[in-house]
Amino acid sequence: MEKKADIGLIGLAVMGENLVLNMESRGFTVAVFNRTVEKVDAFVAGRAKGRKIIGCHSVEELASQLKSPRKVMLMVKAGEAVDNFIDLVKSHLSAGDIIIDGGNSLFTDTIRRTRKLESEGFRYIGTGVSGGEEGALHGPAIMPGGSASAWPEVQAIFEKIAAKAPADGKPCCTWIGPDGAGHHVKMVHNGIEYGDMELIVEAYYIMRYVLGIPAAEQSEIFKKWNQDVLSSYLIEITGDILGRVDPDTGRPLVEVILDKAGQKGTGKWTSQNALDLGVPAPTIAEAVFARCMSALKDERVKAAAILPGPKAKFTGDKAAYVEAIHAALYCSKICSYAQGFGLMREAAREYKWNLDFGKISLIWRAGCIIRAQFLQKIADAYGRNPELANLLLDEYFQKSIAERQEAWRQVVSDAARLGIPAPAFASALAYYDGYRSEVLPANLIQAQRDYFGAHTYERVDRPGTYHTNWVEEK
């Protein structure tokens, strides 16, 4: 009798193919289907040749090839396509079978789908998968959430295919929580990723246009930074990128790449969710807006010719200033992560999830795009205090910023003085200063709102709500 598959996967784009090959390499038999069935045949005859991978020409055939309870993973474009495939797949499944969405779905869609499928007797998992094409093949970070009873059925597969943390060999995968919790954590991961990338490019930009440090020299700086507290995948690849020479022009390759950055929307979703929940996440939002600004290339070229800026130039010790930029980058990074974890904390309250922030930071140590040495420090912070309200309140992060904030403030103020846009650096500093301020000017905002809209206000000296007749009758 032919062996049945441990899991089925629908969607053979590069991420889907690589996940299938990863699963098979860990000892699992996988059934596969793609809407364009020629792709199934090409995959089975090509990359999957000789492997325990069963090509199927219909969803019905795929379902017939699976062990019970049947597990079907969707790797299709987020949105309507997921709903369409869910409707198609469930018509060939039975009660208790499991559908898994491994794409970048909006977490509110996952909440809706989980409730609907559970009401119909199925089980549903919405899982974040981070690491890109290479991660999918060799070991991503995996963030599953949804029907809790489904987790034991897929745990062995997910933990075996996940990246393993270098420090202790533990899989970068843990059950996140109910319904949309997994996809929310993945969304915040991507928002933090936006912040990390923008902070790094602002450091590059200041070194390039304030200090005049060429790309090749910056490459060595970033490689050095990758050996200290900034050690991370994004710092590592930045060092590699800046060292690459364009074979056609002989120039640094980064300098012949157009300065218009794309985005797929998860950073925007993170910012929108922060606004919905009333959580300050300005650095993540500024990272999104920076990409929007980059898209205005034609307008920026015209504006550069007519809008004046300061004529001041940098004077000072360049080597010392590079260290100041390092300090600004680390402090800003702390604030960006504080914003991301603050958003997850409020989301846990709003959506009634019991999120373990220490475990979340640990599963980001390998496989994913934001993997970094720094994440162990976050895990340590939540280990010291699982109820930590904000990362800035942890002793390690307090000390880290205290030691560096003078340099951080110098870099942000110099960027403004010299006309260099550094929105993420500046917003991170404003976040820090806002969070540490016992008194903010919101009292005047409350007065303004009461003046024009009778919205009332609270007082500092006694409880209750009050309204003042601001316009005295004459």
N, C-alpha and C positions, 0 to 999 in steps of 0.2 A: 504493500500500500504506500502510495506517495506521501511523503511527509508534508503536513500542513504548515503554513507560515505562522510565525509568532506574531507578526504585525503586518498590516497593509499600509501602503503609502500612496497617496494620490498627489500628483504634481511633480513632474520630472524636469523642472528647471534646475539650475546648477545646485542650489541649496538642497532641493529634494533628492537629486541624484547622490550628492555627497553624504547626506544623512543615511540613505539606503546603504551605501558602501560602508559607512562607519558601523551601522548596525550589523551588517553581514560579517564584517571583520571581527566583531565581538562574539560571534557564534550564533547569531540569530538568522532565521530564515525569513525573508521579506517578500511579500507579494506587492507588485507595483502596477499602477495604472496611470495613464495620462489621457486627457481629452483628445489630443492628437495621437492616435494609437501607433502611428509610424514611429513616434518617439520612443514608445515602449520597446518596439522591435529593435530599433537602433541601439538603445541602451543595453538590452539583454545580449545583443550580438557584439557589442563593443566593450564599454567599460565594465559591464557586469558579466562578461563571458566567463564560464566556468565557476561562477559563484552560486551560492544558495539563494538565488533571486528568481522569483516566479513572475514572468511577464503575463499580464492579463489584458484582454481587449474590451472588457466591460466592467462596470462596478459590480454587477451580479457575479461575474466570474471571480473577481477579487474576493468578494464576500464568501464565496464557496470554498476558497483556498485557506481560510483562516481558522485557527484553533478557537475554541470557545473559552471564555467570552471573547468575542471578536473585537479587535482593536484596529481602528482605521485612522491614520494620521493624514490630515490635509495640509499640504504645502502649496497653497494657492494664494492669489492676490487677495488682500484684505478687502472687506466690504461685501458687495452683493454676491460675488463669486463664492464666498464661504457659505452664505445662506443657501445658494443654489445647490452646492455639493452636499450640504447637510441633508437637504430634502431628498436628493437623489440617493445618498448612501443609506439613510435610515430606512428607506423602503425595502432594503435587502438585509436588514439587521433584525435582531430580536431583542426583547426586553433584557436589560442588563449589559448589553454590548456597549462599547466605548467609542466615541468619536473624539478625536484630538485635533485641535487647530494649532498648528505650529507656526503660523504666520504672525505678522505684526498687526494683529487686530486691535481696534480700539476697545479698551476694557469694558466700556458700557455695553458694547455689542456682545461681549462674552458673558456679562451678567445676564443679559436677555436670553441668549442662546442656552445657557446652563439651565435657567428656570424652565424654559419651554421643553427642552429635551428630557429633563428630569420628570416633568409632569407627564411625559409620554412613556416613561419607563426606561429611558436610556440613561447612560452616564456620559458626562462631557468634561473634557479638559481643555482649557485654553493655556497654552504654554509659550512663554517667551524663549526664543533660541537666539543667543548672541555669539558672534564670533566670525560672521561672514562665511565665505565659501571654504576657507581653510579650516575654520573652527568646526563647521558642519562635518567635514571629512575626518578630522583628527581629534576633535573633542571640543564642543561648545560649552558655554555656561547655559544651564537650562532652568527655567523658572515656571514650573507648572502650578496651576490652580484650577479649581472647579469642583467636581463631584468627589468628595473625600474618599468614598469607597472604591473609586477607580485607581487611586494612587498605588495600592499594593499590587495591582494587576500590571502596572507599567513600570514600577520602581526599578526592577532589575535591569530593564532595557535602558531606561534613562540614565541610571547611575553608571552603567558600563560604557555608554557612548559619550558621557560628559567628560570635559577636561578634568585633569587631576591637579590639585594645588601642589606646587613644588615643595612647599614647607612641610606638609604632612601626608600628601598623597590622597587626600579626601576628594571625592567627586564634587565638582562644582554644580551641584544640583540638590535642591531640597524642596519639599512640598511647601508652597507659599501660603495657601489658604483657600477659602471658598470662591465660587463663581469667577469674578474677573480679577482676583488678587494677583495671579501670575502675570497676566497681561499688563496690569497696572504697574507692577514692579519693573517689567521690561520697558514700559513706556518711560518711567522715571530714569531707568538706566540710560535710555537713549537721550533724555533731556540732559542728564549729567554729561553724557558724551559730547553733546553740542557745546556745553560749557567748557569742558576740558579742551576741546579743539580750538575754540575761539580764544581762550586764555593763552594757549601755546602760540597761536599765530600772532597774537598781539605782542608777545615776547619777541618773536622773530621780527616783527615789523619795527619795533622800537630799536632792536639791535641793528637792523638794516638801515633805517632811515634817520635815526638819531645818532647812532654811533658809527655808522658806515661800515659795519662788519660784513664782509662778503659771505656768500652762502657756504663755501668750503670751510671757512673758519667757524661759522656757526654750526656746521655739522659736527665738528669736534667738540664744541661747547655742549651741544645736546647729548652727545655720546658720554661726556663727562657727567652731565646731570643725570643720566640714566643709571649712574652708579651710586646715587645718594637718595635722599628722601623723595625726589621726584621720579624715581625709577618706575617706569610704566611702559606699556605697549605703545602708546601714542607718542611718548618722548622718544622711544627707540626708533619708531619708523620715521619720525621727524628728522632725526640724525641721519638716517639712510637717505631720505628724500633730498635733503640739502646737500648731500655729497654727490648726488647724481649729476652727470654732465650730459647735455643734449648732444648726441652724435652729429646732428645736422649743422648746428651753429657753434658748438664748442662752448656755449654759455651754460651756466647752471640750469638744469632742466626746469626748476621751479620758476625761473624768471621768464620762461617762454610759455608758461601755462596761464591762460586767461584768468583774471581775477573775478570770476563769477562763480559762486558756490551754489550747488544744488541742495535740495533737501526733499525728504520723503514724507514729512509731516509729523513724525513722532515728537520732535522738539516743540512744535506748535501745540500738539495735544497736551504735552506736559505743562506748557505755559497757560493754556486755556483751563486745565484742571486746577492749577494753582489759583487762577482768578476765580473760578467757580467756588473753590473752598476757602477763599480769603487767606491764602498762604503766600507770604512774600517769597518770590523766586526770581528776583530781578536779573541775576547773572545768567540764568538759563534763558530767560526771555530776551535779554540783550544779545545772546548768542544767536538766537533765531532772527532777531531784527538785523543783526550784522550781515547775515546771509541775504536777507531781503535788500539791504543797502547795496550789497555787492552786485545784485541783479540789475541795479540801475546804472549799468556801465556807461551807456551812451550819455545819459544825463550827467553823470559824474565827470566825464571827459569835457563836456561843455562848461560845467560849473567850475572846473579846475582853472579854466582860462579867464574867468571873470570874478570869482569870489576871492577876496583877499584873506590872507592869514597872517600869523605873526612872522616877523623876520628874525626872531631870536634863534641862536644856534647853541648847540651843546658845547660846554667847555668843562673839562674835568678829566678824571682818571677813568679811562674806558674799562679797564679790567675790574676796577672797584664797582663800576656801574653795572657791569654784567652780573656781579654778585647781588646787587640791589634788585635787578630784574628777576633773578632766581628767587629772591625773598618775596617779591610781589607776586610771582607766579604761584608759589606755595601757599601764601596767605589767601590769595584769591581762590585757589583750588579748595582749601578748607571751607571757605564760605559757600562755594558752589555746591559742595557735597552736603553741607549743613542745610541748604535750601531743599535739595532733593530728598534727604531723609526727613526733613520737616514736613514736606508734602506727603510722603508715605505715612507719616505719623497721623496727620489729620485725616487722610483717606481711610486709614484703619478705623478711626472713630466714626467717620461718616458712613462707611459701608459695612461696619460691624465685622471687620477682619481682625484676627489676632496675629499681627505680623511680628516676626522675630528679626529685628534689625541686625543683630549680630550675625545670625545665619545668612541673611541676605548679603551682607558685606563679604562674608567668607566665600560664598559661591561666585562672587565677582573677581576672585583672586587670580583666576586663570580662565582661558577660553574666550572670554568676552573682550570687547573693544576697550573698555575702561580698566582692564586688569592692571593692577598696580600694587607695589609694596605698601603703599599708603592705606589700602583697604584693611590690612591687618590691624592698623592703628584704630580704625573705626570699630572693628570687631572687639578690640581690647576695651574701647570706651564703653560699649554696650555691655561687655562682660563685667565691668566695674559697676555700671548702673543701668540695668535694663530699662528703667523708666526715664532715662536721660531725655530732657525736653529739647535740647539742641546741642549739636556737637561742639559748639563754641563754649559750652559750659564744662566740658571735660578738661581735666587738669593738663593733659598732654597738649591739646589744641590751644588752650589758653596760653601755655608757655611758648608754644611754637609761634603764635602771633605776637606775643609780647616781645620776643627776641628779634622779630623781623619787621614790626609795623612801621618803624621810622623809615626804613628803606622803601617799604611798600608805598607809604605816603609820598615819599620823594619822587618815585617813578610816576605815580598817578598825577601829581601836581606838575611835574616836568612835561608829561605828555600833553596836558592842557596848555601849558605855557608855550610849548613848541608847535602846537597845532596838529598833534598826532592823535588820531582817533583810537581810543583804548576803552571802549564802552564796557567790556566785561571786567577789566581791572577796576574801573571807576565804580561800577555798580556793586561789585563785591565789597569794596571799601565802604560805600554808602550803606550797604546792608549791615556790615559790622558796626559801623558807628550808630546806625539806627537801633540795632538790637541792644547795644550797650548804653543807650540813652535812657535815663530814668524819666525824663520829661521830653516830649515831642510837641510840635506846634499844632497837633490835632485839636487842641482846645479851641483854637481860632477857627478851624474848619467847622467844628460843632456850632460855634456861634454864628458863622456865616450861614450854615444850613438852617439854623433856627430863624435867622433874620429873614431869609427870602422864602422859606418854606414851612416855618413853624414846626420843624422836625423835632424840637425839644433837645435838651442836653442834660447831662449829669453833672453834679458838683463834686468838688474834692473834699468838702467839709461836712456834707451830710448826704444820706441816701435819698433815692427818689429821682424823678425826672421833672424838668422845669422848662418853662417857656417865658421868654421876655418879650414885651411889646417894644421892639427896638425903635420903631418910628413913632415919636411922640406927636400926638395931634396938636395942631396949632390953633 
